[in-house]
Amino acid sequence: MILLKDLSGGVNLQATLKSSTVPGIVTEPVRPHHPITCAGKLRLEHDRTFSCEHATAPARNERTQACVDLSIAILIIELAQKL
């Protein structure tokens, strides 16, 4: 996994997640695109759906879960660096 940085030197989480699609995950395609590939604002809803302005990935979508898991891992890495 490569952590992509923003201009301030911090991790650009959305760009990192977008570039690190987990190979081998086969799920029903989300149309017009999976929210993680969208440059707009993202939302994780209470019903566990993952949305952008254009699309919603269903709850228990494997790609969404992989992105959530990776987000938590990146957050832990960022927090550990501040200790």
N, C-alpha and C positions, 0 to 999 in steps of 0.2 A: 504494500500500500504506500502510495506517495501522498504526503500531506501537501496540498497546494496552499500557498500563502497569499494573503491580500497585500495591498500596498503598505499597510502599517506593519507588516511582518507577522501578523496573526494568521491562524489557520482559516482559510476560506472553506467552511464546512460544506456548503452547497456544491462548490466546484469539486471538492474532494470526493463527495458522495457520487456526484454525476460521473466522474472519471473512473470510479472503482466499482462499476457494476459487477456483481458477483457472477462469474461464469458458471454455467451449469444449472442456474435457476430457471426453470421453465414454468411460467405462469400465464394465465390468460392475459393477453395484451390489454393495456389500458389505452383507450383512444381519447383524444388524438395523440397523447403521449403520457408517459408515467410522470407524475408530479415532480419527482426528483430531477428530471431533466429540464424543468421549467425555470426560467430566470425570474419569475414572479414570486410573490409571497406564498409560503407554504403553511399548511395547517394540519395538525394531527387532531382529529375530532374525538369527542368523548366516546363515540361508537367504534373507534379505532380505524376509521377510514382516514386516508391520507390524501389531501386535496391541494390543488392550486386553483387559479382562476378558471382553468380550462378543463380540468379532468379530476376524477376522484378514483383512487385505487381502493378496492374493497378491503374490509378488515381481513386480517390474516394473510394478506398478500406477501409472498415470500421476499420479493424485492424490497418492499416497504420494511419488513422486519429486519432484513439485512442492513438497510440504511439506518434504522433506529439503533441496532446493535453497534454499528460502526460509529455512529454519532456519540454514543455513550463512551466507547473506547477512546475516541478523540478527546472528549471532555475530560476524561480521567488523565490522559497524557498531558493536556494543557494545565490541569490543576496540579499535577505532580511537578511540573516544571516551575511552578510558582512557590513551591515549598522550600 
